């Protein structure tokens, strides 16, 4: 009998301890909602959970980067749309001057509108987000477009001072993409095509490689039996027998050089010269504004001819700006699809973590009820054993 009592005692103690431990663990799981409270409970599962959690954090960072890049590209797309609208309105205003006789007062009013559009375009192209300029490329810390103004405060030249390289960031492992675009690629002029002379002085393009951009005015004055040429009215190049077929006329302020064939010049005056293929949205508006103001005193026929050509050039500039939409839109579409895929993968990872790590509330409730009954039964057995007396053995 002593052996039986000892066995009952040990079994009761073991059952009480086992069920008590199980109840405590289940109560903790119910309180925390976690299936695994300590790594030591299941090292293999714990190691898997840690790996999955690391993967989930990595995907979270990827999603954050993608959201940032997509946000910048969406803003860039909106800015490009505003730029396109400004150019379209400017072209419509300029086209209206070709429909009939236009007074100089009306032209001056339209010139003021174009000047406002020019200011707006510069501001749009210098748009920044969190101190990073959208169209400055890798050099996004400074405004990409710098302006030069005359004594009246009007813009006479706009130059790109941003980077020629994009600032790429790793959006996901193995894939780099830039949200900060290179403005000179999107809005810059096409390749130089040739020179047009609109006057009747007899000047013509020389054989040298001129680097003037947009519209310039060639000043011609008599100098004895020959002529002198200038771009700024201050620095003059003499025409000689040696150079008359290819006179280099230099503007030291802008470092522009215009090569002129002066062999057939017959009179002095001011010759409008247009460098085709060098217009961007800035200098085309500057040229249109100056033509409407006619500060150079051009003839009506010259103004009409040049404005008609300017309208065509402005349409070409607008078409080039519009071509920026597929560039930006393609990146947004690619990154959005990638973001959706990563978001779905992260959701699957989080669900797997939850499956391994989070407690099944229904199962925990069932186990709590079961172990509560077992614990009470163990206590009842122990209680009966401790209430045994000599009479129980005599029976």
Secondary structure, DSSP 8 states (H G I E B T S, - for coil): -HHHHHHHHHHHHHHHHHHHHHHHHHHHHHHH-BS-S-GGG-HHHHHHHHHHHHHHHHHHHHHHHHHHHHHHHHHHHHHHHHHHHHHHHHHHHHHHTTSS---HHHHHHHHHHHHHHHHHHHHHHT-EETTEETTBTT-TTS-SEEEEE-TTS-EEEEEE-S-SS--EEEEETTEEEESS-BHHHHH------EEEE-SSS--EE-SS-----EEEEEEEEEETTEEEEESSSSSEEE--TTTTTSEEEEETTTTEEEEEE-TT--S-EEEEEEEET---HHHHHHHHHHHHHTTT---HHHHHHHHHHHHHHHHHHHHHHHTHHHHHHHHHHHHHHHHHHHHHHHHHHHHHHHHHHB--HHHHHHHHHHHHHHHHHHHHHHHHHHT--HHHHH-
